[in-house]
Amino acid sequence: MKADLGPGASGPALRKAAKRLIGFEIQAGPFAVAELRLGAAFKDHGAELESDDLRLYLTDTLANPFVEQTQLAA
């Protein structure tokens, strides 16, 4: 891309790509590492991201959505 459009084109293109990227993680540690590494990688390549540009979520996507949740007594 830099060869075709010049060095200033990679930042905006990567920022657009970041808005299409969605990541899911079940554990807090790897989630934090992924967030830091992705932010650093985009910044190293000239893409200044805002706080809501990276859509990373800490969630269990493999859990059964039909299982009834148990409630603890208050």
N, CA, C and O atoms as a Tripos MOL2 file, in Angstrom:
@<TRIPOS>MOLECULE
protein
  296   295    74     0     0
PROTEIN
NO_CHARGES

@<TRIPOS>ATOM
      1 N           0.8250   -1.1790    0.0000 N.3       1 MET1
      2 CA          0.0000    0.0000    0.0000 C.3       1 MET1
      3 C           0.8770    1.2530    0.0000 C.2       1 MET1
      4 O           0.5900    2.2210   -0.7040 O.2       1 MET1
      5 N           1.9430    1.2250    0.7920 N.am      2 LYS2
      6 CA          2.8140    2.4060    0.8380 C.3       2 LYS2
      7 C           3.4340    2.6900   -0.5220 C.2       2 LYS2
      8 O           3.6080    3.8510   -0.8940 O.2       2 LYS2
      9 N           3.7730    1.6300   -1.2730 N.am      3 ALA3
     10 CA          4.3840    1.8160   -2.5870 C.3       3 ALA3
     11 C           3.3910    2.4110   -3.5790 C.2       3 ALA3
     12 O           3.7650    3.2290   -4.4200 O.2       3 ALA3
     13 N           2.1330    2.0050   -3.4840 N.am      4 ASP4
     14 CA          1.1200    2.4870   -4.4320 C.3       4 ASP4
     15 C           0.5710    3.8630   -4.0680 C.2       4 ASP4
     16 O           0.4420    4.7320   -4.9300 O.2       4 ASP4
     17 N           0.2520    4.0580   -2.8030 N.am      5 LEU5
     18 CA         -0.4520    5.2730   -2.3870 C.3       5 LEU5
     19 C           0.3900    6.2410   -1.5620 C.2       5 LEU5
     20 O          -0.0450    7.3600   -1.2900 O.2       5 LEU5
     21 N           1.5780    5.8250   -1.1660 N.am      6 GLY6
     22 CA          2.4360    6.6790   -0.3610 C.3       6 GLY6
     23 C           2.3710    6.3120    1.1120 C.2       6 GLY6
     24 O           1.4520    5.6140    1.5390 O.2       6 GLY6
     25 N           3.3450    6.7800    1.8930 N.am      7 PRO7
     26 CA          3.4230    6.3890    3.3060 C.3       7 PRO7
     27 C           2.2800    6.9150    4.1670 C.2       7 PRO7
     28 O           1.9850    6.3380    5.2130 O.2       7 PRO7
     29 N           1.6410    7.9840    3.7510 N.am      8 GLY8
     30 CA          0.5510    8.5410    4.5470 C.3       8 GLY8
     31 C          -0.7630    7.8070    4.4020 C.2       8 GLY8
     32 O          -1.7150    8.1070    5.1230 O.2       8 GLY8
     33 N          -0.8430    6.8570    3.4920 N.am      9 ALA9
     34 CA         -2.1090    6.1580    3.2400 C.3       9 ALA9
     35 C          -2.3390    4.9900    4.1880 C.2       9 ALA9
     36 O          -3.4800    4.5650    4.3700 O.2       9 ALA9
     37 N          -1.2870    4.4650    4.7910 N.am     10 SER10
     38 CA         -1.4590    3.2550    5.6040 C.3      10 SER10
     39 C          -2.2170    3.5280    6.8980 C.2      10 SER10
     40 O          -3.0100    2.6860    7.3210 O.2      10 SER10
     41 N          -2.0050    4.6590    7.5320 N.am     11 GLY11
     42 CA         -2.6940    4.9690    8.7860 C.3      11 GLY11
     43 C          -4.2060    4.9930    8.6520 C.2      11 GLY11
     44 O          -4.8900    4.2800    9.3870 O.2      11 GLY11
     45 N          -4.7550    5.7910    7.7340 N.am     12 PRO12
     46 CA         -6.2100    5.8120    7.5590 C.3      12 PRO12
     47 C          -6.7880    4.4670    7.1120 C.2      12 PRO12
     48 O          -7.8840    4.0950    7.5290 O.2      12 PRO12
     49 N          -6.0570    3.7420    6.2690 N.am     13 ALA13
     50 CA         -6.5500    2.4340    5.8220 C.3      13 ALA13
     51 C          -6.5890    1.4460    6.9800 C.2      13 ALA13
     52 O          -7.5340    0.6650    7.0940 O.2      13 ALA13
     53 N          -5.5790    1.4700    7.8350 N.am     14 LEU14
     54 CA         -5.5720    0.5810    9.0000 C.3      14 LEU14
     55 C          -6.6560    0.9630    9.9980 C.2      14 LEU14
     56 O          -7.2340    0.0930   10.6490 O.2      14 LEU14
     57 N          -6.9300    2.2330   10.1210 N.am     15 ARG15
     58 CA         -8.0020    2.6570   11.0310 C.3      15 ARG15
     59 C          -9.3520    2.1460   10.5420 C.2      15 ARG15
     60 O         -10.1830    1.7200   11.3440 O.2      15 ARG15
     61 N          -9.5730    2.1860    9.2390 N.am     16 LYS16
     62 CA        -10.8050    1.6200    8.6800 C.3      16 LYS16
     63 C         -10.8620    0.1130    8.9130 C.2      16 LYS16
     64 O         -11.9240   -0.4320    9.2140 O.2      16 LYS16
     65 N          -9.7200   -0.5600    8.7730 N.am     17 ALA17
     66 CA         -9.6730   -2.0110    8.9980 C.3      17 ALA17
     67 C          -9.9440   -2.3420   10.4590 C.2      17 ALA17
     68 O         -10.5860   -3.3510   10.7520 O.2      17 ALA17
     69 N          -9.4690   -1.5160   11.3720 N.am     18 ALA18
     70 CA         -9.6850   -1.7600   12.8020 C.3      18 ALA18
     71 C         -11.1630   -1.7220   13.1500 C.2      18 ALA18
     72 O         -11.6050   -2.4350   14.0510 O.2      18 ALA18
     73 N         -11.9290   -0.9040   12.4540 N.am     19 LYS19
     74 CA        -13.3680   -0.8230   12.7260 C.3      19 LYS19
     75 C         -14.1060   -2.0780   12.2710 C.2      19 LYS19
     76 O         -15.2230   -2.3370   12.7180 O.2      19 LYS19
     77 N         -13.4890   -2.8570   11.3840 N.am     20 ARG20
     78 CA        -14.1040   -4.1030   10.9180 C.3      20 ARG20
     79 C         -13.6330   -5.3110   11.7160 C.2      20 ARG20
     80 O         -14.1560   -6.4110   11.5390 O.2      20 ARG20
     81 N         -12.6590   -5.1200   12.5840 N.am     21 LEU21
     82 CA        -12.0900   -6.2050   13.3730 C.3      21 LEU21
     83 C         -12.8720   -6.3670   14.6710 C.2      21 LEU21
     84 O         -13.1050   -5.3950   15.3890 O.2      21 LEU21
     85 N         -13.2750   -7.6060   14.9670 N.am     22 ILE22
     86 CA        -13.9820   -7.9010   16.2100 C.3      22 ILE22
     87 C         -13.2690   -9.0700   16.8720 C.2      22 ILE22
     88 O         -13.0230  -10.0920   16.2310 O.2      22 ILE22
     89 N         -12.9340   -8.9270   18.1580 N.am     23 GLY23
     90 CA        -12.2400   -9.9860   18.8760 C.3      23 GLY23
     91 C         -12.9610  -10.3730   20.1500 C.2      23 GLY23
     92 O         -13.5270   -9.5290   20.8450 O.2      23 GLY23
     93 N         -12.9330  -11.6730   20.4490 N.am     24 PHE24
     94 CA        -13.5650  -12.2040   21.6550 C.3      24 PHE24
     95 C         -12.5370  -13.0020   22.4430 C.2      24 PHE24
     96 O         -11.7470  -13.7480   21.8650 O.2      24 PHE24
     97 N         -12.5490  -12.8450   23.7500 N.am     25 GLU25
     98 CA        -11.6560  -13.6090   24.6200 C.3      25 GLU25
     99 C         -12.4120  -13.9780   25.8760 C.2      25 GLU25
    100 O         -13.2350  -13.2060   26.3670 O.2      25 GLU25
    101 N         -12.1270  -15.1770   26.4020 N.am     26 ILE26
    102 CA        -12.8160  -15.6590   27.5970 C.3      26 ILE26
    103 C         -12.0370  -15.3160   28.8730 C.2      26 ILE26
    104 O         -12.6310  -15.2140   29.9460 O.2      26 ILE26
    105 N         -10.7240  -15.1370   28.7670 N.am     27 GLN27
    106 CA         -9.9050  -14.8780   29.9490 C.3      27 GLN27
    107 C          -9.4320  -13.4280   29.9630 C.2      27 GLN27
    108 O          -9.1450  -12.8400   28.9200 O.2      27 GLN27
    109 N          -9.3580  -12.8670   31.1640 N.am     28 ALA28
    110 CA         -9.0000  -11.4530   31.3040 C.3      28 ALA28
    111 C          -7.5430  -11.1740   30.9320 C.2      28 ALA28
    112 O          -7.2470  -10.1380   30.3370 O.2      28 ALA28
    113 N          -6.6420  -12.0790   31.2730 N.am     29 GLY29
    114 CA         -5.2240  -11.8680   30.9760 C.3      29 GLY29
    115 C          -4.9380  -11.7680   29.4830 C.2      29 GLY29
    116 O          -4.3810  -10.7690   29.0290 O.2      29 GLY29
    117 N          -5.3140  -12.7930   28.7100 N.am     30 PRO30
    118 CA         -5.0980  -12.7120   27.2650 C.3      30 PRO30
    119 C          -5.8550  -11.5610   26.6060 C.2      30 PRO30
    120 O          -5.3970  -11.0100   25.6040 O.2      30 PRO30
    121 N          -7.0030  -11.1960   27.1590 N.am     31 PHE31
    122 CA         -7.7650  -10.0550   26.6390 C.3      31 PHE31
    123 C          -6.9430   -8.7780   26.7720 C.2      31 PHE31
    124 O          -6.8390   -8.0020   25.8220 O.2      31 PHE31
    125 N          -6.3600   -8.5610   27.9430 N.am     32 ALA32
    126 CA         -5.5640   -7.3530   28.1730 C.3      32 ALA32
    127 C          -4.3330   -7.3280   27.2720 C.2      32 ALA32
    128 O          -3.9780   -6.2850   26.7230 O.2      32 ALA32
    129 N          -3.6840   -8.4830   27.1230 N.am     33 VAL33
    130 CA         -2.5050   -8.5580   26.2570 C.3      33 VAL33
    131 C          -2.8800   -8.2700   24.8060 C.2      33 VAL33
    132 O          -2.1720   -7.5390   24.1130 O.2      33 VAL33
    133 N          -3.9870   -8.8410   24.3490 N.am     34 ALA34
    134 CA         -4.4340   -8.6040   22.9700 C.3      34 ALA34
    135 C          -4.7370   -7.1320   22.7370 C.2      34 ALA34
    136 O          -4.3830   -6.5750   21.6980 O.2      34 ALA34
    137 N          -5.3890   -6.5070   23.6990 N.am     35 GLU35
    138 CA         -5.7230   -5.0900   23.5620 C.3      35 GLU35
    139 C          -4.4560   -4.2350   23.4780 C.2      35 GLU35
    140 O          -4.3670   -3.3300   22.6490 O.2      35 GLU35
    141 N          -3.4830   -4.5260   24.3370 N.am     36 LEU36
    142 CA         -2.2300   -3.7660   24.3190 C.3      36 LEU36
    143 C          -1.4510   -3.9940   23.0310 C.2      36 LEU36
    144 O          -0.9480   -3.0450   22.4290 O.2      36 LEU36
    145 N          -1.3510   -5.2610   22.6050 N.am     37 ARG37
    146 CA         -0.5820   -5.5660   21.3950 C.3      37 ARG37
    147 C          -1.2310   -4.9890   20.1410 C.2      37 ARG37
    148 O          -0.5420   -4.4410   19.2810 O.2      37 ARG37
    149 N          -2.5400   -5.1100   20.0360 N.am     38 LEU38
    150 CA         -3.2100   -4.5460   18.8640 C.3      38 LEU38
    151 C          -3.0720   -3.0260   18.8260 C.2      38 LEU38
    152 O          -2.8090   -2.4480   17.7710 O.2      38 LEU38
    153 N          -3.2490   -2.3870   19.9700 N.am     39 GLY39
    154 CA         -3.0950   -0.9360   20.0230 C.3      39 GLY39
    155 C          -1.6980   -0.4980   19.6260 C.2      39 GLY39
    156 O          -1.5320    0.4720   18.8870 O.2      39 GLY39
    157 N          -0.6870   -1.2160   20.1180 N.am     40 ALA40
    158 CA          0.6980   -0.8830   19.7850 C.3      40 ALA40
    159 C           1.0000   -1.1440   18.3100 C.2      40 ALA40
    160 O           1.6990   -0.3580   17.6700 O.2      40 ALA40
    161 N           0.4760   -2.2420   17.7730 N.am     41 ALA41
    162 CA          0.7260   -2.5660   16.3660 C.3      41 ALA41
    163 C           0.1120   -1.5220   15.4360 C.2      41 ALA41
    164 O           0.7450   -1.0900   14.4730 O.2      41 ALA41
    165 N          -1.1180   -1.1230   15.7280 N.am     42 PHE42
    166 CA         -1.7470   -0.1000   14.8960 C.3      42 PHE42
    167 C          -1.0010    1.2290   15.0130 C.2      42 PHE42
    168 O          -0.8180    1.9270   14.0160 O.2      42 PHE42
    169 N          -0.5730    1.5760   16.2130 N.am     43 LYS43
    170 CA          0.1490    2.8360   16.4080 C.3      43 LYS43
    171 C           1.4990    2.8100   15.6900 C.2      43 LYS43
    172 O           1.9130    3.8100   15.1050 O.2      43 LYS43
    173 N           2.1880    1.6590   15.7360 N.am     44 ASP44
    174 CA          3.4810    1.5320   15.0550 C.3      44 ASP44
    175 C           3.3620    1.7200   13.5450 C.2      44 ASP44
    176 O           4.3140    2.1470   12.8910 O.2      44 ASP44
    177 N           2.2100    1.4050   13.0040 N.am     45 HIS45
    178 CA          2.0040    1.5270   11.5590 C.3      45 HIS45
    179 C           1.2680    2.8170   11.1790 C.2      45 HIS45
    180 O           0.7930    2.9550   10.0520 O.2      45 HIS45
    181 N           1.1790    3.7470   12.1130 N.am     46 GLY46
    182 CA          0.6440    5.0650   11.8060 C.3      46 GLY46
    183 C          -0.8550    5.2220   11.9270 C.2      46 GLY46
    184 O          -1.4090    6.2090   11.4430 O.2      46 GLY46
    185 N          -1.5280    4.2710   12.5630 N.am     47 ALA47
    186 CA         -2.9820    4.3670   12.7280 C.3      47 ALA47
    187 C          -3.2830    4.7780   14.1610 C.2      47 ALA47
    188 O          -3.1740    3.9630   15.0770 O.2      47 ALA47
    189 N          -3.6560    6.0190   14.3580 N.am     48 GLU48
    190 CA         -4.0370    6.5010   15.6840 C.3      48 GLU48
    191 C          -5.4980    6.1320   15.9280 C.2      48 GLU48
    192 O          -6.3990    6.6820   15.2940 O.2      48 GLU48
    193 N          -5.7240    5.1990   16.8500 N.am     49 LEU49
    194 CA         -7.0700    4.7110   17.1220 C.3      49 LEU49
    195 C          -7.6910    5.4500   18.2960 C.2      49 LEU49
    196 O          -6.9970    5.8760   19.2190 O.2      49 LEU49
    197 N          -9.0030    5.5940   18.2430 N.am     50 GLU50
    198 CA         -9.7390    6.1390   19.3760 C.3      50 GLU50
    199 C         -10.1910    4.9810   20.2520 C.2      50 GLU50
    200 O         -10.0510    3.8200   19.8670 O.2      50 GLU50
    201 N         -10.7260    5.2830   21.4170 N.am     51 SER51
    202 CA        -11.0390    4.2450   22.3950 C.3      51 SER51
    203 C         -12.0610    3.2330   21.9010 C.2      51 SER51
    204 O         -12.0290    2.0800   22.3290 O.2      51 SER51
    205 N         -12.9610    3.6270   21.0210 N.am     52 ASP52
    206 CA        -13.9930    2.6890   20.5690 C.3      52 ASP52
    207 C         -13.6920    2.0700   19.2040 C.2      52 ASP52
    208 O         -14.5430    1.3720   18.6540 O.2      52 ASP52
    209 N         -12.5100    2.3070   18.6460 N.am     53 ASP53
    210 CA        -12.1730    1.7380   17.3400 C.3      53 ASP53
    211 C         -11.8990    0.2380   17.4110 C.2      53 ASP53
    212 O         -12.2850   -0.5000   16.5040 O.2      53 ASP53
    213 N         -11.2450   -0.2220   18.4640 N.am     54 LEU54
    214 CA        -10.9980   -1.6540   18.6250 C.3      54 LEU54
    215 C         -12.1850   -2.2860   19.3400 C.2      54 LEU54
    216 O         -12.5040   -1.9250   20.4730 O.2      54 LEU54
    217 N         -12.8230   -3.2170   18.6790 N.am     55 ARG55
    218 CA        -13.9800   -3.8790   19.2850 C.3      55 ARG55
    219 C         -13.5340   -5.2310   19.8250 C.2      55 ARG55
    220 O         -13.6670   -6.2620   19.1650 O.2      55 ARG55
    221 N         -13.0040   -5.2010   21.0340 N.am     56 LEU56
    222 CA        -12.5690   -6.4060   21.7220 C.3      56 LEU56
    223 C         -13.4910   -6.6280   22.9090 C.2      56 LEU56
    224 O         -13.8060   -5.6950   23.6480 O.2      56 LEU56
    225 N         -13.9200   -7.8690   23.0820 N.am     57 TYR57
    226 CA        -14.8960   -8.1790   24.1230 C.3      57 TYR57
    227 C         -14.4130   -9.3320   24.9870 C.2      57 TYR57
    228 O         -13.8670  -10.3160   24.4880 O.2      57 TYR57
    229 N         -14.6230   -9.1940   26.2810 N.am     58 LEU58
    230 CA        -14.3300  -10.2450   27.2430 C.3      58 LEU58
    231 C         -15.6270  -11.0040   27.4670 C.2      58 LEU58
    232 O         -16.5120  -10.5340   28.1820 O.2      58 LEU58
    233 N         -15.7410  -12.1810   26.8540 N.am     59 THR59
    234 CA        -16.9940  -12.9190   26.8900 C.3      59 THR59
    235 C         -16.7500  -14.4030   26.6490 C.2      59 THR59
    236 O         -15.7140  -14.7920   26.1110 O.2      59 THR59
    237 N         -17.7020  -15.2170   27.0480 N.am     60 ASP60
    238 CA        -17.6370  -16.6560   26.8170 C.3      60 ASP60
    239 C         -18.5780  -16.9920   25.6640 C.2      60 ASP60
    240 O         -19.7740  -17.1970   25.8760 O.2      60 ASP60
    241 N         -18.0500  -17.0470   24.4620 N.am     61 THR61
    242 CA        -18.8850  -17.3180   23.2940 C.3      61 THR61
    243 C         -19.1850  -18.7950   23.1210 C.2      61 THR61
    244 O         -20.0090  -19.1610   22.2830 O.2      61 THR61
    245 N         -18.5290  -19.6560   23.9010 N.am     62 LEU62
    246 CA        -18.7530  -21.0950   23.7740 C.3      62 LEU62
    247 C         -19.7860  -21.6200   24.7580 C.2      62 LEU62
    248 O         -20.1870  -22.7800   24.6640 O.2      62 LEU62
    249 N         -20.2210  -20.8010   25.6890 N.am     63 ALA63
    250 CA        -21.1930  -21.2430   26.6920 C.3      63 ALA63
    251 C         -22.5560  -21.4730   26.0430 C.2      63 ALA63
    252 O         -22.8940  -20.8520   25.0350 O.2      63 ALA63
    253 N         -23.3170  -22.3630   26.6290 N.am     64 ASN64
    254 CA        -24.6600  -22.6680   26.1430 C.3      64 ASN64
    255 C         -25.5970  -21.5160   26.5200 C.2      64 ASN64
    256 O         -25.7760  -21.2510   27.7090 O.2      64 ASN64
    257 N         -26.1940  -20.8290   25.5580 N.am     65 PRO65
    258 CA        -27.0600  -19.6880   25.8760 C.3      65 PRO65
    259 C         -28.4120  -20.1000   26.4570 C.2      65 PRO65
    260 O         -29.1600  -19.2500   26.9420 O.2      65 PRO65
    261 N         -28.7320  -21.3890   26.4140 N.am     66 PHE66
    262 CA        -30.0340  -21.8540   26.8760 C.3      66 PHE66
    263 C         -30.0100  -22.3910   28.3060 C.2      66 PHE66
    264 O         -31.0490  -22.7890   28.8330 O.2      66 PHE66
    265 N         -28.8370  -22.4070   28.9380 N.am     67 VAL67
    266 CA        -28.7260  -22.8700   30.3190 C.3      67 VAL67
    267 C         -29.2490  -21.7790   31.2430 C.2      67 VAL67
    268 O         -28.8800  -20.6120   31.1090 O.2      67 VAL67
    269 N         -30.1010  -22.1610   32.1740 N.am     68 GLU68
    270 CA        -30.6580  -21.1930   33.1170 C.3      68 GLU68
    271 C         -29.6000  -20.8300   34.1530 C.2      68 GLU68
    272 O         -28.9480  -21.7100   34.7150 O.2      68 GLU68
    273 N         -29.4330  -19.5520   34.4020 N.am     69 GLN69
    274 CA        -28.4450  -19.0740   35.3590 C.3      69 GLN69
    275 C         -28.9530  -19.2700   36.7800 C.2      69 GLN69
    276 O         -30.1200  -19.0030   37.0670 O.2      69 GLN69
    277 N         -28.0880  -19.7330   37.6630 N.am     70 THR70
    278 CA        -28.4700  -19.8640   39.0670 C.3      70 THR70
    279 C         -28.1900  -18.5520   39.7740 C.2      70 THR70
    280 O         -27.1740  -17.9050   39.5190 O.2      70 THR70
    281 N         -29.0850  -18.1610   40.6550 N.am     71 GLN71
    282 CA        -28.9510  -16.9140   41.3930 C.3      71 GLN71
    283 C         -28.5610  -17.2210   42.8320 C.2      71 GLN71
    284 O         -29.1170  -18.1250   43.4550 O.2      71 GLN71
    285 N         -27.6170  -16.4740   43.3470 N.am     72 LEU72
    286 CA        -27.2240  -16.6080   44.7430 C.3      72 LEU72
    287 C         -28.1750  -15.7890   45.6020 C.2      72 LEU72
    288 O         -28.6260  -14.7140   45.2060 O.2      72 LEU72
    289 N         -28.4690  -16.3150   46.7830 N.am     73 ALA73
    290 CA        -29.3660  -15.5910   47.6940 C.3      73 ALA73
    291 C         -28.6840  -14.3220   48.1790 C.2      73 ALA73
    292 O         -27.4820  -14.3180   48.4440 O.2      73 ALA73
    293 N         -29.4490  -13.2540   48.2920 N.am     74 ALA74
    294 CA        -28.8840  -11.9720   48.7210 C.3      74 ALA74
    295 C         -28.9230  -11.8320   50.2210 C.2      74 ALA74
    296 O         -28.4870  -10.8140   50.7580 O.2      74 ALA74
@<TRIPOS>BOND
     1     1     2 1
     2     2     3 1
     3     3     4 2
     4     3     5 am
     5     5     6 1
     6     6     7 1
     7     7     8 2
     8     7     9 am
     9     9    10 1
    10    10    11 1
    11    11    12 2
    12    11    13 am
    13    13    14 1
    14    14    15 1
    15    15    16 2
    16    15    17 am
    17    17    18 1
    18    18    19 1
    19    19    20 2
    20    19    21 am
    21    21    22 1
    22    22    23 1
    23    23    24 2
    24    23    25 am
    25    25    26 1
    26    26    27 1
    27    27    28 2
    28    27    29 am
    29    29    30 1
    30    30    31 1
    31    31    32 2
    32    31    33 am
    33    33    34 1
    34    34    35 1
    35    35    36 2
    36    35    37 am
    37    37    38 1
    38    38    39 1
    39    39    40 2
    40    39    41 am
    41    41    42 1
    42    42    43 1
    43    43    44 2
    44    43    45 am
    45    45    46 1
    46    46    47 1
    47    47    48 2
    48    47    49 am
    49    49    50 1
    50    50    51 1
    51    51    52 2
    52    51    53 am
    53    53    54 1
    54    54    55 1
    55    55    56 2
    56    55    57 am
    57    57    58 1
    58    58    59 1
    59    59    60 2
    60    59    61 am
    61    61    62 1
    62    62    63 1
    63    63    64 2
    64    63    65 am
    65    65    66 1
    66    66    67 1
    67    67    68 2
    68    67    69 am
    69    69    70 1
    70    70    71 1
    71    71    72 2
    72    71    73 am
    73    73    74 1
    74    74    75 1
    75    75    76 2
    76    75    77 am
    77    77    78 1
    78    78    79 1
    79    79    80 2
    80    79    81 am
    81    81    82 1
    82    82    83 1
    83    83    84 2
    84    83    85 am
    85    85    86 1
    86    86    87 1
    87    87    88 2
    88    87    89 am
    89    89    90 1
    90    90    91 1
    91    91    92 2
    92    91    93 am
    93    93    94 1
    94    94    95 1
    95    95    96 2
    96    95    97 am
    97    97    98 1
    98    98    99 1
    99    99   100 2
   100    99   101 am
   101   101   102 1
   102   102   103 1
   103   103   104 2
   104   103   105 am
   105   105   106 1
   106   106   107 1
   107   107   108 2
   108   107   109 am
   109   109   110 1
   110   110   111 1
   111   111   112 2
   112   111   113 am
   113   113   114 1
   114   114   115 1
   115   115   116 2
   116   115   117 am
   117   117   118 1
   118   118   119 1
   119   119   120 2
   120   119   121 am
   121   121   122 1
   122   122   123 1
   123   123   124 2
   124   123   125 am
   125   125   126 1
   126   126   127 1
   127   127   128 2
   128   127   129 am
   129   129   130 1
   130   130   131 1
   131   131   132 2
   132   131   133 am
   133   133   134 1
   134   134   135 1
   135   135   136 2
   136   135   137 am
   137   137   138 1
   138   138   139 1
   139   139   140 2
   140   139   141 am
   141   141   142 1
   142   142   143 1
   143   143   144 2
   144   143   145 am
   145   145   146 1
   146   146   147 1
   147   147   148 2
   148   147   149 am
   149   149   150 1
   150   150   151 1
   151   151   152 2
   152   151   153 am
   153   153   154 1
   154   154   155 1
   155   155   156 2
   156   155   157 am
   157   157   158 1
   158   158   159 1
   159   159   160 2
   160   159   161 am
   161   161   162 1
   162   162   163 1
   163   163   164 2
   164   163   165 am
   165   165   166 1
   166   166   167 1
   167   167   168 2
   168   167   169 am
   169   169   170 1
   170   170   171 1
   171   171   172 2
   172   171   173 am
   173   173   174 1
   174   174   175 1
   175   175   176 2
   176   175   177 am
   177   177   178 1
   178   178   179 1
   179   179   180 2
   180   179   181 am
   181   181   182 1
   182   182   183 1
   183   183   184 2
   184   183   185 am
   185   185   186 1
   186   186   187 1
   187   187   188 2
   188   187   189 am
   189   189   190 1
   190   190   191 1
   191   191   192 2
   192   191   193 am
   193   193   194 1
   194   194   195 1
   195   195   196 2
   196   195   197 am
   197   197   198 1
   198   198   199 1
   199   199   200 2
   200   199   201 am
   201   201   202 1
   202   202   203 1
   203   203   204 2
   204   203   205 am
   205   205   206 1
   206   206   207 1
   207   207   208 2
   208   207   209 am
   209   209   210 1
   210   210   211 1
   211   211   212 2
   212   211   213 am
   213   213   214 1
   214   214   215 1
   215   215   216 2
   216   215   217 am
   217   217   218 1
   218   218   219 1
   219   219   220 2
   220   219   221 am
   221   221   222 1
   222   222   223 1
   223   223   224 2
   224   223   225 am
   225   225   226 1
   226   226   227 1
   227   227   228 2
   228   227   229 am
   229   229   230 1
   230   230   231 1
   231   231   232 2
   232   231   233 am
   233   233   234 1
   234   234   235 1
   235   235   236 2
   236   235   237 am
   237   237   238 1
   238   238   239 1
   239   239   240 2
   240   239   241 am
   241   241   242 1
   242   242   243 1
   243   243   244 2
   244   243   245 am
   245   245   246 1
   246   246   247 1
   247   247   248 2
   248   247   249 am
   249   249   250 1
   250   250   251 1
   251   251   252 2
   252   251   253 am
   253   253   254 1
   254   254   255 1
   255   255   256 2
   256   255   257 am
   257   257   258 1
   258   258   259 1
   259   259   260 2
   260   259   261 am
   261   261   262 1
   262   262   263 1
   263   263   264 2
   264   263   265 am
   265   265   266 1
   266   266   267 1
   267   267   268 2
   268   267   269 am
   269   269   270 1
   270   270   271 1
   271   271   272 2
   272   271   273 am
   273   273   274 1
   274   274   275 1
   275   275   276 2
   276   275   277 am
   277   277   278 1
   278   278   279 1
   279   279   280 2
   280   279   281 am
   281   281   282 1
   282   282   283 1
   283   283   284 2
   284   283   285 am
   285   285   286 1
   286   286   287 1
   287   287   288 2
   288   287   289 am
   289   289   290 1
   290   290   291 1
   291   291   292 2
   292   291   293 am
   293   293   294 1
   294   294   295 1
   295   295   296 2
@<TRIPOS>SUBSTRUCTURE
     1 MET1         2 RESIDUE 1 A MET
     2 LYS2         6 RESIDUE 1 A LYS
     3 ALA3        10 RESIDUE 1 A ALA
     4 ASP4        14 RESIDUE 1 A ASP
     5 LEU5        18 RESIDUE 1 A LEU
     6 GLY6        22 RESIDUE 1 A GLY
     7 PRO7        26 RESIDUE 1 A PRO
     8 GLY8        30 RESIDUE 1 A GLY
     9 ALA9        34 RESIDUE 1 A ALA
    10 SER10       38 RESIDUE 1 A SER
    11 GLY11       42 RESIDUE 1 A GLY
    12 PRO12       46 RESIDUE 1 A PRO
    13 ALA13       50 RESIDUE 1 A ALA
    14 LEU14       54 RESIDUE 1 A LEU
    15 ARG15       58 RESIDUE 1 A ARG
    16 LYS16       62 RESIDUE 1 A LYS
    17 ALA17       66 RESIDUE 1 A ALA
    18 ALA18       70 RESIDUE 1 A ALA
    19 LYS19       74 RESIDUE 1 A LYS
    20 ARG20       78 RESIDUE 1 A ARG
    21 LEU21       82 RESIDUE 1 A LEU
    22 ILE22       86 RESIDUE 1 A ILE
    23 GLY23       90 RESIDUE 1 A GLY
    24 PHE24       94 RESIDUE 1 A PHE
    25 GLU25       98 RESIDUE 1 A GLU
    26 ILE26      102 RESIDUE 1 A ILE
    27 GLN27      106 RESIDUE 1 A GLN
    28 ALA28      110 RESIDUE 1 A ALA
    29 GLY29      114 RESIDUE 1 A GLY
    30 PRO30      118 RESIDUE 1 A PRO
    31 PHE31      122 RESIDUE 1 A PHE
    32 ALA32      126 RESIDUE 1 A ALA
    33 VAL33      130 RESIDUE 1 A VAL
    34 ALA34      134 RESIDUE 1 A ALA
    35 GLU35      138 RESIDUE 1 A GLU
    36 LEU36      142 RESIDUE 1 A LEU
    37 ARG37      146 RESIDUE 1 A ARG
    38 LEU38      150 RESIDUE 1 A LEU
    39 GLY39      154 RESIDUE 1 A GLY
    40 ALA40      158 RESIDUE 1 A ALA
    41 ALA41      162 RESIDUE 1 A ALA
    42 PHE42      166 RESIDUE 1 A PHE
    43 LYS43      170 RESIDUE 1 A LYS
    44 ASP44      174 RESIDUE 1 A ASP
    45 HIS45      178 RESIDUE 1 A HIS
    46 GLY46      182 RESIDUE 1 A GLY
    47 ALA47      186 RESIDUE 1 A ALA
    48 GLU48      190 RESIDUE 1 A GLU
    49 LEU49      194 RESIDUE 1 A LEU
    50 GLU50      198 RESIDUE 1 A GLU
    51 SER51      202 RESIDUE 1 A SER
    52 ASP52      206 RESIDUE 1 A ASP
    53 ASP53      210 RESIDUE 1 A ASP
    54 LEU54      214 RESIDUE 1 A LEU
    55 ARG55      218 RESIDUE 1 A ARG
    56 LEU56      222 RESIDUE 1 A LEU
    57 TYR57      226 RESIDUE 1 A TYR
    58 LEU58      230 RESIDUE 1 A LEU
    59 THR59      234 RESIDUE 1 A THR
    60 ASP60      238 RESIDUE 1 A ASP
    61 THR61      242 RESIDUE 1 A THR
    62 LEU62      246 RESIDUE 1 A LEU
    63 ALA63      250 RESIDUE 1 A ALA
    64 ASN64      254 RESIDUE 1 A ASN
    65 PRO65      258 RESIDUE 1 A PRO
    66 PHE66      262 RESIDUE 1 A PHE
    67 VAL67      266 RESIDUE 1 A VAL
    68 GLU68      270 RESIDUE 1 A GLU
    69 GLN69      274 RESIDUE 1 A GLN
    70 THR70      278 RESIDUE 1 A THR
    71 GLN71      282 RESIDUE 1 A GLN
    72 LEU72      286 RESIDUE 1 A LEU
    73 ALA73      290 RESIDUE 1 A ALA
    74 ALA74      294 RESIDUE 1 A ALA
